[in-house]
């Protein structure tokens, strides 16, 4: 009988900024996600403008702060996990989750980000959440920073561009790892650390309009350097506070194929993949890859880094590599006349050989196997797939049922390829958490109608609804996958 390895960690993944809500409760400070506007893309052209969907200015922030509106600033309410956490965790546990990936909202612990003392009420909230997880034997996998820097940190310090960001973040890490040392053994530092280049505000707290356009790319890489140092220090602090903990990095696994076998297209693909791997290279190997330093030199960047920074990065690399994978795309040296497609905060050339989701993301299960092999061959450290799923429009039938066979099909084929990567390709895979096991707001457009979950939440794009939770067809399907350690879909 085919099965995944013993101890394989099955589960699901969410993020506080997209589902927690309670934006003004429990002493929480305003975060960058609380000022991001809802957008309703009408066409593929809108979806391809990933930078525009995520960009923000001081004027937009001031306008957001002048209102308590939760309709056009929907991440303020999310799916109200803040008041539903017991019910939600019970539903996740009902599928037999071994692990639950979630994030702590930094601004719930340090409302501004720069305080010397944490918010006790915020700490107590996560105590309660972790206790609820552990009650069901569900291990928390906690992301320290997931697209929600405190807004004051962004406004008063220019976010991660300011070197003081390292001090603020490491104080936060020290507090949470000491507080939850007996409850959380698996940690991730920054969610999709590479994404600061694609959406600098959400990831790095950078307000682009404050900088000269010709200087902003250097600003992004300077902020990323501070995150690299902070990530290494987070590994150090976590290991000191929780000796048996494991700390991973988290990468947006963008997988590109050359559009043709022309050498020019193959070279373009190789160069594009280097742009992806440079971030994990730095965190895994503990030093900047030479090709990234060469890029800085070629562009005339002067990234301020000290010998001590480089020593810290070298001394405290991550223990494992986690990543998101949703789709693949193509690249070419010349894109003229080629159809473009959307992806996870990127745009690329549409692959004519594979289908696409309602939002244009191309569905490629084999690409997940390719991704696993590429990462494991490159790093020879354990991998953890912490995001994989299908965003789709779900229909509630007259009898209340939600027949999301398309989601089941997507996940089944990806899990099968994951199994082949383990059994045929010899990769070391710690676990798999789907994005997202319960419906929540999409990250870039802030839409609720783009649903990923096994659990339906009755709320629409404009915040209307009862917030009632109900199971989709995929709920029992995934429950069976976990109960059989994968054999229910590997032997059919």
C-alpha positions in Angstrom: 0.0 0.0 0.0 1.3 3.4 -1.0 1.6 5.9 1.8 3.5 9.0 2.8 6.3 8.6 5.3 5.5 8.0 8.9 5.2 11.3 10.8 4.4 13.3 7.7 2.7 16.6 8.8 -0.6 17.1 7.0 -2.5 20.4 7.6 -3.5 23.8 6.3 -2.2 27.4 6.3 -3.7 30.8 7.0 -2.3 34.3 7.8 -3.5 36.7 10.4 -3.7 39.7 8.0 -6.2 37.8 5.8 -8.5 36.2 8.4 -8.0 37.3 11.9 -10.0 40.6 12.1 -10.4 42.3 15.5 -8.3 45.1 14.1 -9.1 47.5 17.0 -9.6 44.9 19.7 -7.3 43.6 22.4 -4.9 46.5 22.2 -3.9 45.7 18.6 -2.2 48.4 16.6 -3.1 49.3 13.0 -1.1 47.2 10.5 -0.2 47.9 6.9 -2.9 45.4 5.9 -5.6 47.4 7.7 -5.2 50.3 5.2 -5.2 48.2 2.0 -8.2 48.8 -0.3 -10.6 46.2 -1.7 -10.3 46.0 -5.5 -12.7 44.2 -7.9 -10.6 43.3 -11.0 -12.9 43.3 -14.0 -10.4 41.8 -16.5 -7.2 39.9 -16.9 -5.6 43.3 -17.5 -6.4 44.3 -14.0 -5.1 41.0 -12.6 -1.8 41.4 -14.4 -1.2 44.7 -12.7 0.1 43.0 -9.5 2.3 46.0 -8.5 -0.7 48.4 -8.8 -2.9 46.1 -6.7 -0.5 46.3 -3.8 1.0 49.8 -4.1 0.1 52.6 -1.7 0.9 56.2 -0.9 0.9 58.5 2.2 -2.3 60.1 0.8 -4.0 56.7 0.6 -2.9 55.8 4.1 -4.2 59.1 5.5 -7.6 58.5 3.8 -7.7 55.0 5.3 -6.9 56.2 8.8 -9.7 58.8 8.6 -12.4 56.1 8.5 -13.3 52.9 10.4 -14.8 51.5 7.3 -14.5 47.7 7.0 -16.2 47.3 3.6 -13.5 48.8 1.5 -10.8 47.9 4.0 -11.9 44.2 4.4 -8.7 42.9 6.1 -9.9 44.8 9.1 -12.6 42.1 9.6 -11.2 39.2 7.6 -13.3 36.2 8.6 -13.3 37.3 12.2 -11.1 34.4 13.5 -10.5 36.6 16.5 -14.0 35.7 17.8 -14.4 32.4 16.0 -11.0 30.7 16.8 -12.4 27.9 18.9 -15.0 27.0 16.3 -12.5 27.3 13.5 -9.7 25.2 15.2 -12.3 22.5 16.0 -13.3 22.4 12.3 -9.6 22.1 11.3 -9.0 19.4 13.9 -12.0 17.6 12.5 -10.1 16.9 9.4 -7.3 15.3 11.4 -4.7 18.1 11.0 -1.3 17.2 12.3 -0.1 20.8 11.9 -1.6 24.2 11.5 0.4 26.9 9.9 -0.7 30.4 11.1 0.9 33.7 11.8 1.1 36.1 14.7 0.1 39.7 13.9 3.2 41.7 15.0 1.0 44.7 15.7 -1.1 42.7 18.2 2.1 42.1 20.3 3.8 45.5 19.6 1.1 47.9 18.4 3.6 50.4 16.9 6.5 48.0 16.4 8.9 50.1 18.4 7.7 49.7 22.0 9.9 48.3 24.7 7.1 46.2 26.3 4.6 44.0 24.6 0.9 44.1 24.7 -0.1 41.4 27.3 -3.7 41.1 25.9 -2.3 40.2 22.5 0.0 37.6 24.0 -2.9 36.1 25.9 -4.9 35.8 22.7 -2.3 33.6 21.0 -1.8 31.6 24.2 -5.5 30.7 23.9 -5.2 29.9 20.2 -2.2 27.6 20.7 -3.8 25.9 23.7 -6.8 25.2 21.5 -4.6 23.7 18.8 -2.7 21.6 21.3 -5.9 20.4 22.8 -6.6 18.5 19.6 -3.0 17.4 19.1 -2.5 19.9 16.3 1.0 21.3 16.2 1.3 25.0 15.4 3.7 26.1 12.7 4.0 29.9 13.2 5.1 32.6 10.8 6.6 35.5 12.7 5.9 38.1 9.9 3.3 37.6 7.2 2.5 40.8 5.3 1.4 42.9 8.3 4.1 45.2 9.7 2.7 47.7 12.2 1.7 50.8 10.3 3.5 53.2 12.7 6.7 51.2 11.9 6.1 51.9 8.2 5.1 55.5 8.6 7.7 56.7 11.2 10.7 54.6 10.2 10.1 53.8 6.5 9.7 50.1 7.5 12.6 47.8 6.9 14.6 50.4 5.1 15.6 51.8 8.6 18.3 49.7 10.3 16.4 50.0 13.6 13.9 47.6 12.1 16.3 44.8 13.1 16.2 45.8 16.7 12.4 46.1 16.7 11.9 42.8 15.1 14.3 40.8 17.2 12.7 42.2 20.4 9.4 40.9 19.1 10.9 37.5 18.3 12.5 37.2 21.7 9.1 37.9 23.4 7.1 35.4 21.4 9.6 32.6 21.5 10.0 32.9 25.2 6.3 33.2 25.7 5.4 30.2 23.6 8.5 28.0 24.0 6.4 25.1 25.4 3.7 25.4 22.7 5.4 26.1 19.4 8.4 24.2 18.1 8.1 25.0 14.3 8.7 28.6 13.2 9.1 30.5 9.9 10.7 33.9 9.9 9.4 36.0 7.0 6.6 34.9 4.7 7.8 34.9 1.0 10.8 37.1 1.9 11.5 37.6 -1.8 8.1 39.4 -2.3 9.5 42.7 -1.1 10.6 43.2 -4.7 7.0 42.7 -6.0 4.9 44.3 -3.2 7.3 46.4 -1.1 4.6 47.8 1.2 3.0 44.6 2.4 6.3 42.9 2.9 8.7 45.6 3.8 6.6 48.5 5.0 8.1 50.6 2.1 6.0 53.5 0.8 7.3 53.9 -2.7 6.1 57.5 -3.2 8.5 58.7 -0.5 11.6 57.8 -2.6 13.0 58.9 -5.9 11.9 56.4 -8.6 15.4 55.8 -9.8 16.5 54.9 -6.2 13.7 52.7 -5.1 15.1 49.4 -6.3 18.2 50.0 -4.2 15.9 50.9 -1.2 14.1 47.5 -1.6 17.4 45.6 -1.5 18.6 47.6 1.5 15.4 46.7 3.3 15.8 43.1 2.3 19.3 43.1 3.7 17.9 44.2 7.1 15.4 41.3 6.8 18.2 38.8 6.1 20.1 39.9 9.2 16.9 39.9 11.3 16.0 36.4 10.0 19.4 35.1 11.0 19.1 36.7 14.5 15.6 35.2 14.7 17.1 31.7 14.2 19.7 32.4 16.9 17.1 33.8 19.4 14.6 30.9 18.7 17.3 28.2 19.2 18.4 29.9 22.4 14.9 30.2 23.8 13.6 26.9 22.5 16.5 24.4 22.0 14.4 21.8 20.3 12.7 24.2 17.8 13.2 24.2 14.1 13.2 27.5 12.1 12.7 27.8 8.4 12.7 30.4 5.7 9.8 30.8 3.4 10.1 31.3 -0.4 7.6 32.1 -3.2 8.3 29.2 -5.4 7.8 30.6 -8.8 8.6 28.0 -11.4 9.4 29.1 -14.9 9.8 27.1 -18.1 11.5 28.5 -21.3 8.8 29.2 -23.8 10.8 27.5 -26.6 14.1 25.6 -26.8 15.8 28.6 -28.3 19.0 29.2 -26.3 17.8 32.8 -25.7 14.7 31.6 -24.0 16.6 29.0 -21.9 19.0 31.7 -20.8 16.1 33.9 -19.8 14.6 31.1 -17.8 17.9 30.5 -16.0 18.3 34.2 -15.2 14.7 34.4 -13.9 15.2 31.4 -11.6 18.3 32.9 -10.2 16.2 35.9 -9.3 14.0 33.5 -7.3 16.7 31.4 -5.6 19.0 34.3 -4.5 16.8 34.9 -1.5 16.7 31.3 -0.2 20.4 30.9 -1.2 21.2 33.7 1.3 19.2 32.3 4.1 20.2 28.6 3.6 23.9 29.1 2.8 24.3 32.0 5.2 25.9 34.3 2.6 25.0 36.3 -0.4 25.4 34.4 -3.7 28.1 36.0 -5.9 25.6 36.6 -8.7 23.4 38.8 -6.4 26.5 40.8 -5.3 27.5 41.1 -9.0 24.0 42.5 -9.8 24.4 45.1 -7.0 27.8 46.1 -8.5 26.4 46.2 -12.1 23.5 48.4 -11.0 25.7 50.7 -8.9 23.9 49.8 -5.7 25.6 50.6 -2.4 23.9 48.2 0.0 25.0 49.1 3.5 26.1 46.0 5.3 28.7 45.4 8.1 31.1 42.6 8.7 29.1 41.8 11.8 25.9 41.5 9.6 27.7 39.0 7.3 29.0 37.0 10.3 25.6 36.8 11.8 24.0 35.6 8.5 26.8 33.0 8.1 26.5 31.7 11.7 22.7 31.3 11.8 21.2 29.7 8.6 17.8 28.2 8.6 17.0 24.6 9.5 14.6 23.9 6.6 13.1 25.5 3.5 9.4 26.1 3.2 7.7 27.5 0.2 4.5 28.3 -1.6 3.6 26.7 -4.9 0.4 27.4 -6.9 1.3 27.4 -10.6 4.0 27.7 -13.2 4.6 30.1 -16.1 6.8 30.5 -19.1 9.4 33.1 -20.0 11.0 34.2 -23.3 13.7 36.6 -24.4 11.1 38.3 -26.6 7.5 38.4 -25.3 6.1 40.4 -28.3 2.8 38.8 -29.4 2.7 36.2 -26.6 -0.3 36.0 -24.3 0.4 36.8 -20.6 -1.0 35.1 -17.6 -1.4 36.0 -13.9 0.3 34.2 -11.0 1.2 34.6 -7.4 1.9 38.4 -7.5 3.7 38.0 -10.8 2.9 38.0 -14.5 4.5 35.8 -17.1 3.8 34.1 -20.5 0.9 31.8 -20.7 1.8 28.1 -21.2 -0.5 26.7 -23.9 -0.2 23.2 -22.6 -1.8 23.6 -19.2 -5.2 25.0 -18.0 -5.8 28.1 -15.9 -7.9 29.0 -12.9 -10.6 31.7 -12.9 -8.0 34.2 -11.9 -5.6 33.1 -14.6 -3.1 31.1 -12.5 -2.0 28.1 -14.5 -2.6 24.7 -13.0 0.6 22.5 -13.2 0.9 19.6 -10.7 4.1 18.3 -12.3 5.6 21.7 -11.6 5.3 21.0 -7.9 7.4 17.9 -8.3 9.9 19.8 -10.4 10.1 22.5 -7.7 10.7 20.0 -4.9 13.5 18.4 -6.8 15.1 21.7 -7.8 15.1 23.0 -4.2 16.2 19.7 -2.6 19.1 19.2 -5.1 20.2 22.8 -4.5 20.0 22.8 -0.6 20.0 19.2 0.7 17.9 20.3 3.6 14.3 19.3 4.5 11.5 20.9 2.6 8.0 21.9 3.7 5.3 22.8 1.3 3.4 25.4 3.3 1.0 26.9 0.6 -0.7 25.1 -2.2 -4.3 25.5 -3.3 -6.9 26.6 -5.8 -8.7 29.9 -5.6 -12.1 29.5 -7.2 -15.7 30.7 -7.1 -17.8 28.4 -5.0 -21.6 27.9 -5.4 -23.8 27.1 -2.5 -26.6 24.8 -3.7 -30.2 25.0 -2.6 -29.6 22.2 0.0 -26.6 24.0 1.4 -24.0 21.7 -0.2 -20.9 23.0 -2.0 -19.6 20.6 -4.5 -16.0 21.8 -5.1 -14.8 18.8 -7.2 -12.4 21.2 -9.1 -10.6 21.8 -5.8 -10.4 18.1 -5.1 -9.0 17.5 -8.6 -6.4 20.2 -8.1 -5.2 19.0 -4.8 -5.3 15.3 -5.6 -3.0 15.7 -8.6 -0.5 17.9 -6.7 -0.4 15.5 -3.8 0.3 12.6 -6.2 3.2 14.5 -7.7 4.5 15.3 -4.2 4.5 11.6 -3.4 6.5 10.9 -6.5 9.0 13.5 -5.5 9.5 11.6 -2.2 9.4 8.1 -3.4 11.0 8.4 -6.9 13.2 11.5 -6.5 14.4 11.0 -2.9 13.5 14.4 -1.6 13.0 14.9 2.2 9.6 16.5 2.8 8.4 17.4 6.3 4.8 18.1 5.5 2.1 19.8 3.4 -0.2 22.6 4.4 -2.9 23.7 1.9 -3.7 27.3 1.4 -6.2 28.0 2.9 -8.3 25.4 4.7 -11.0 27.9 5.5 -12.1 30.7 3.2 -10.4 34.0 3.8 -9.6 37.3 2.0 -7.2 37.0 -1.0 -4.0 38.8 -0.5 -3.6 41.1 -3.4 -7.2 42.1 -4.4 -8.7 41.6 -0.9 -11.6 39.6 -2.4 -13.6 37.1 -0.5 -15.1 35.6 -3.7 -11.7 34.0 -4.5 -12.1 31.0 -2.2 -9.6 28.3 -1.3 -11.1 26.5 1.7 -12.5 23.2 2.7 -14.7 25.3 4.9 -17.0 27.9 3.5 -17.5 31.2 5.3 -20.7 33.1 4.6 -19.4 36.5 3.8 -19.1 38.3 0.4 -16.7 40.8 -1.1 -18.5 43.6 0.7 -18.6 42.1 4.2 -22.2 41.0 3.9 -23.2 37.7 5.4 -23.6 35.7 8.6 -20.0 34.5 8.9 -21.4 31.1 9.4 -19.0 28.2 8.7 -20.0 25.2 6.6 -18.2 22.2 5.2 -17.6 21.8 1.5 -17.3 18.4 -0.3 -13.5 18.7 -0.2 -13.6 18.7 3.7 -14.4 15.0 4.0 -12.1 14.2 1.0 -9.1 15.8 2.7 -10.0 14.2 6.0 -9.8 10.8 4.3 -6.4 11.7 2.7 -5.0 12.5 6.1 -6.6 9.5 7.9 -5.0 7.2 5.3 -1.7 9.1 5.2 -2.4 9.6 1.5 -3.2 6.1 0.5 -6.8 6.9 -0.4 -5.6 8.8 -3.5 -2.4 7.0 -4.2 -3.9 3.5 -4.6 -6.9 4.4 -6.8 
